[in-house]
Amino acid sequence: KPQTKSFMWVFRTGEDGGVPIILYNYTETRAGYNAADFLGDYSGYFMCDGYSGYNSLPHVKRCSCFAHVRRYLLDAIPKGRKDDYSEPAVQGYLYIEKLFLIEKRIREKHKGADAIRDARNRKERPVLDAFFAWLETLQVSGKSALAKAAAYALNEKPYLYTFLENGNVPIDNNRAENAIRPFAVGRKNWMHSNTANGAKASAALYSIVATAQASGLNTEQYLTELFSQPAGTILLPFNT
């Protein structure tokens, strides 16, 4: 029904140098099997947020997003205390900021997945080890923002280490986050859209347009050429 909550998922290729592909998928619920059904037999690395439904994916090596960890810690810093290094949330935030700084320098200096992997393990693994050693001694209780941030990071710990295995795995999920943002903004104007078929059509159209944009195409020109072809013509947005 129009008044019920439903969901749009986005899946995006990573940083392995292949063609950029962005796919949207509409479902009526957020159940984890929706992601498994969509991905099918896909096997490989899977960067995502901390949603537990992804744990049911049978063939993937799950990776967790450091941007989410950083965001939780940033939200836990008391107002006006961001420069107070005695604040535990500031201390944790600085660990993650250091990881991002090292990652930036590694990617500027090293090319190729193997070189990035080796540099990460030399320079980022010690920071990550120190972060969790610090986190496991942190005394927090209750339902504070800091307790929430600590619990999130500790729950994601196994998945936060996975990116060290492969230089093609990104450190965060920002590419997918950025891909879903235009849809999240647009939905505010779609109160008149009230059918599942309409949502599925939107997902298909957004997949085509977003992939074309990620490939650097002029979207209007691409769609004009696409719809000028005979019915059934396949004109992929990364092969034009």
N, C-alpha and C positions, 0 to 999 in steps of 0.2 A: 504494500500500500504506500501511497505517497508520503504518509506520515511516519513510516518506519525508517530505521537507520539501515543503510546498505553501504557497500564498500567498493572502492576502486583501488586496485593494486597496480603497481608499476614495477616492471622488471627491465633492467638495463645491462648491456654488456659492460665489461670492465675495462682495464687498462692494458690489455695484451696487444694492442696495436691493430686489432681487427676492425672491421667496419662497425660504427656505432649503431646499435639497434635498441630502440625503446618501445616496449610493449605494455599496453594497458589492458587490464582484465577486470570486468565487473562481476561481483558476486553479491548475493543477498545476505551473506553472513561473513564473519571474519574467521571462521573455523580454519584450523591449520590444514585440513585436507584440501582446501581450495588451492593453496600454493602447490601442494604435491600434485594435484590433478593438472594444474597448468604446466608445471615443469616436466611432468612425465618421467622419462628415463634420463633426464639431464644428470650428469655426474661432473663434479668439479668443485671449485671454491664458490662459496655463496656468502656475500657480504650483506649484512642486514642489521636491524636494530634488535632489541632484546625481547621481542615478542616470542613467547614460549611455543606458539603454534609452529614455528619453523623447526622445532626439534623433531617433528615427525617426518621431515624430508629424508628419504631412505638412502640416497646415493651421494649426498653432498658433504663437503667439509665446511662446516659453518665458521664464518668469521664475524667478529663483532666490531661495531663502529666506535672509534675513539671520540668522534665528535659528540656522540650521545653521552659518553662518560664526562667529557669536558662540560657539556651543557648542564648536567645534573650538579656538578661541583660548582659551577658558576652561579647557579640558582641558589646554592646553599650558602653563599657568602653573604653575611649580613650587610644591609644597606650602608654604604659609605665606608666599608671596611676592606675594599678590594686591595688596598696597599698595605694592609696589616698582616705581616708575615707570621704573626703569632696565631692567626686564625687557621684552624685545621683545614677548612674548605679552601682557603687560599693556598696552603701548602700542597694539597692534592691537585688543585688546578694548575699549579706551576709544574708539577711532574708531567702532566699531559701536554701543557704548552711546550715543554722542552722536547717531548717526543715529536710534536708537529714541526718544531724548528729543525730538529735533526733530519726528519724525513724530507723537508724542503731542500736542505743542503745536499742530502744524498742524491736526490733526483736531479739536482743541478749538476752534480759532479759525475755521477755514474750512469751509464747507459747499458741496457740489457737486464733481463730478469735475474740472471745469476749474480751479476755484480751488485745489484740493488739488494738482493737477498743476503749476500755476504756482508755488505756494509751495515745492513740493519742488525744482523746478529752481533756484530762487533760493537756497534754504537747505541742501538736502541734497546736491545735485550737487557743490558745492565740497568737502564733507566726504568724499564718495565718491572724488573725484579725488585728494584728499590721501591717503586711505587706500591707494589703489593706487600712488601715487607713492612712498609710504613702503615698501609691500610689495615693490615691484620693486627696491629698493636693499637689501633685507634679505638678509643672508648666512646661509643655513642649508644644512645638508647632512645626509646620512644619513637615518635613519628615525625621527627624533625627532618628538614630538607637534607641535612648532612647524613642522617641515618639512611635516608632513601638513596642518596648518592652512593654511599658506601655499600649498601646491599646490592645495588644495581651492578657496580663494578665487580664485586666478589662473585655474584651469580654468573657474570659473563667472563670470568677469568680464563677458563679453558679456550674460549673462542677469541679472546683478545690476543692470545699468543699465536694464533694460526697464521696471521699475516707474515710472520717471520719465516715461514716455510717457502714462500714464493714471491719473487719480486714483482710479479704482475698483479698481485692482490693489493688493492688500495688500503690505506690506513683508515678510511672512513667511508660512509655510505652517502656522501654529499651529492654524488652524481644522480643517484636515484631520488634523493630528497629534492634536488633542483628540478628534476623532471616532473615530479608530481605537483609542484607548486602552482604552475599555470592552471592545472585542473582544479586545485583547491580554491584558487581565486575565482575561476569561472563559475563554479557551482553556485555561487551566491546569486547569479543571474538566471538560474535554471529552475526556479520554483515551479514553472509550468511543465517541466519534464517529469512525467509521472508513470513511465512504463519501463519495465526491465529491458524490453527490446530497444527502446530509445537509449538507455544507458549502454547497452552492448554496442549499438551503432556509434555512440560517442567514443567508446573505447577503441573501436577499429579506426575511426577517423583520427583520433589523437595519436594513435600508434604511427600512422602514416605521416602525419604532419610533423610530429616531434622527431622522428627518425630523419626526415628530410632536413629539418633545421639543424640537427646534430651533424649532418653530412655537409653542411655549409651551402645547401641549395636555397635558391629563391623559392619560397614555398608557393607563391602565387603562380610562378612560371611552371613549377613542377606539376601542380594540380591541373593547370590549363592543358599541359601536354598530356597528362594522364587521362583526363576526361575527353580529350580529342581523339583518343585511340578507339578502335573497334571494341565492342564488349568482349570481355575475357582476356584482353591484353594485359600482360604482367609487366609493369614498369617499376621496379623496386626503387625506393628513394635513395639508395646508395649506389646505384649502377647507372645513373643518368649522366 
